[in-house]
């Protein structure tokens, strides 16, 4: 079920955003993390999400500036909008098999992100999804990718290699998802 002790819109009233949470292994059986549940947890460094987790809500981990490592379970279908936005210490992220969509601005401003591994089944990268990932140097996009929305890689100033799959169509508004930063 959903974490009963975390509200949908934020956890600051319960102290989850306080410096006491450095590592937080979530128990088995948690299937949903509500929107903005861990937003602004400034001291959270390590987070292990349990198998069976089906939803990480919008902005659930946004602003977790100290988050260095997160383990995502297999079977997670979508990285929701703003999910990891502003996680400025996140260095590496592996999206597990099963993820088909990276939502809008999902990894926006993850300025320390150097290594990003995308699953073969990824279909869509949302608007601004990786914008501001200034440490990202190389991204290999999977062959099944069909949609990259506008500004997906905007502000990725260190990105020197982007491997595009054959047959990838242009974004729906005819702007470059790379914007002028490459």
C-alpha positions as CSV (number, residue, x, y, z in Angstrom):
1,X,0.0,0.0,0.0
2,X,0.9,3.6,0.2
3,X,3.1,4.8,3.0
4,X,0.5,5.6,5.6
5,X,2.8,8.0,7.5
6,X,3.8,10.1,4.5
7,X,1.3,12.7,3.2
8,X,0.7,13.1,-0.5
9,X,1.9,16.7,-0.7
10,X,5.0,16.7,1.5
11,X,6.5,15.3,4.6
12,X,7.9,18.4,6.3
13,X,5.1,18.4,9.0
14,X,6.3,15.0,10.1
15,X,10.0,15.8,10.1
16,X,10.9,13.6,7.1
17,X,12.5,16.7,5.5
18,X,14.7,17.1,8.6
19,X,18.4,16.3,8.8
20,X,17.8,13.1,10.8
21,X,17.0,11.0,7.7
22,X,20.4,10.1,6.1
23,X,19.5,6.6,4.9
24,X,16.0,5.3,4.5
25,X,15.4,1.7,3.5
26,X,11.7,1.4,2.7
27,X,9.9,-1.8,3.8
28,X,8.6,-4.5,1.5
29,X,5.0,-4.1,0.6
30,X,5.1,-0.3,-0.2
31,X,3.6,0.0,-3.6
32,X,3.2,3.8,-3.8
33,X,5.2,6.8,-2.8
34,X,2.9,9.9,-2.9
35,X,3.7,13.1,-4.7
36,X,6.3,15.2,-3.0
37,X,6.6,12.7,-0.1
38,X,10.3,13.2,0.4
39,X,10.5,16.7,-1.2
40,X,13.3,18.7,0.3
41,X,14.8,16.0,2.5
42,X,18.1,17.9,2.6
43,X,20.1,15.2,4.4
44,X,18.8,12.1,2.7
45,X,21.9,10.4,1.1
46,X,20.8,6.8,0.4
47,X,17.4,5.5,-0.5
48,X,16.5,1.9,-1.3
49,X,13.1,1.4,-2.8
50,X,11.5,-2.0,-2.4
51,X,10.5,-4.5,-5.1
52,X,6.9,-4.2,-6.0
53,X,6.9,-0.4,-5.9
54,X,4.7,0.7,-8.8
55,X,4.5,4.4,-8.4
56,X,6.9,7.2,-7.4
57,X,4.6,10.2,-7.3
58,X,5.2,13.6,-8.9
59,X,8.1,15.4,-7.3
60,X,8.4,12.6,-4.7
61,X,12.2,13.1,-4.3
62,X,12.6,16.6,-5.7
63,X,15.0,18.8,-3.9
64,X,16.8,16.0,-2.0
65,X,20.1,17.9,-2.6
66,X,22.3,15.4,-0.6
67,X,20.9,12.2,-2.3
68,X,23.8,10.4,-3.8
69,X,22.4,6.9,-4.3
70,X,19.0,5.5,-5.0
71,X,18.1,1.9,-5.9
72,X,15.1,1.7,-8.1
73,X,13.1,-1.6,-8.2
74,X,12.4,-3.5,-11.5
75,X,8.9,-3.1,-12.9
76,X,8.5,0.6,-12.2
77,X,6.8,1.9,-15.4
78,X,7.3,5.6,-15.1
79,X,9.6,8.1,-13.6
80,X,7.0,10.8,-12.9
81,X,7.3,14.5,-13.6
82,X,9.8,16.3,-11.3
83,X,10.5,13.0,-9.5
84,X,14.2,13.6,-8.9
85,X,14.4,17.3,-9.9
86,X,17.0,19.2,-8.0
87,X,18.8,16.1,-6.6
88,X,22.1,18.0,-7.1
89,X,24.3,15.3,-5.5
90,X,23.0,12.3,-7.5
91,X,26.0,11.0,-9.5
92,X,24.7,7.8,-11.0
93,X,21.2,6.4,-11.9
94,X,20.2,3.2,-13.5
95,X,16.6,3.1,-14.6
96,X,15.4,-0.5,-14.3
97,X,13.8,-2.6,-17.0
98,X,10.1,-1.8,-17.1
99,X,10.5,1.9,-17.2
100,X,8.9,3.1,-20.4
101,X,8.6,6.9,-19.7
102,X,10.7,9.6,-18.1
103,X,8.3,12.4,-17.2
104,X,8.6,16.1,-17.6
105,X,11.6,17.6,-15.8
106,X,12.0,14.3,-13.9
107,X,15.8,14.7,-13.6
108,X,16.0,18.5,-14.1
109,X,18.9,20.1,-12.3
110,X,20.7,16.9,-11.3
111,X,23.9,18.7,-11.8
112,X,26.2,16.0,-10.5
113,X,24.7,13.2,-12.6
114,X,27.5,11.7,-14.6
115,X,26.3,8.1,-15.4
116,X,22.7,7.4,-16.6
117,X,21.7,4.0,-17.8
118,X,18.5,3.8,-19.7
119,X,16.5,0.5,-20.1
120,X,15.9,-1.0,-23.6
121,X,12.1,-0.6,-23.2
122,X,12.2,3.2,-22.7
123,X,9.7,4.8,-25.1
124,X,9.5,8.4,-24.1
125,X,11.7,11.1,-22.6
126,X,9.6,14.0,-21.4
127,X,9.9,17.7,-21.8
128,X,13.0,19.0,-20.0
129,X,13.5,15.6,-18.5
130,X,17.3,15.9,-18.3
131,X,17.7,19.6,-18.5
132,X,20.4,21.1,-16.4
133,X,22.3,17.8,-16.0
134,X,25.5,19.7,-16.4
135,X,27.9,16.8,-15.6
136,X,26.3,14.3,-18.0
137,X,28.9,13.5,-20.7
138,X,27.5,10.6,-22.6
139,X,24.0,9.1,-23.1
140,X,23.1,6.1,-25.2
141,X,19.5,6.2,-26.1
142,X,17.8,2.8,-26.4
143,X,16.6,1.5,-29.8
144,X,12.9,1.4,-28.8
145,X,12.8,5.1,-28.0
146,X,10.2,6.8,-30.1
147,X,9.7,10.2,-28.5
148,X,12.1,12.9,-27.1
149,X,10.1,16.0,-26.1
150,X,11.4,19.6,-26.3
151,X,14.3,20.7,-24.1
152,X,14.9,17.2,-22.9
153,X,18.7,17.8,-22.8
154,X,18.7,21.6,-22.5
155,X,21.5,22.9,-20.4
156,X,23.5,19.6,-20.5
157,X,26.7,21.6,-21.1
158,X,29.1,18.7,-20.7
159,X,27.2,16.4,-23.0
160,X,29.6,15.5,-25.8
161,X,28.1,12.2,-27.0
162,X,24.5,11.4,-27.5
163,X,23.8,8.1,-29.3
164,X,20.4,8.3,-31.1
165,X,18.5,5.2,-32.2
166,X,17.8,4.8,-35.9
167,X,14.4,6.1,-37.0
168,X,13.8,8.5,-34.1
169,X,11.2,11.0,-35.2
170,X,11.5,14.8,-34.6
171,X,9.8,16.2,-31.5
172,X,6.1,17.2,-31.9
173,X,6.7,20.9,-31.8
174,X,9.7,20.7,-34.3
175,X,12.2,22.1,-31.8
176,X,15.4,20.3,-30.9
177,X,15.2,18.4,-27.7
178,X,18.8,19.2,-27.3
179,X,18.2,22.9,-27.5
180,X,21.2,25.1,-28.0
181,X,23.5,23.6,-25.3
182,X,25.2,21.0,-27.5
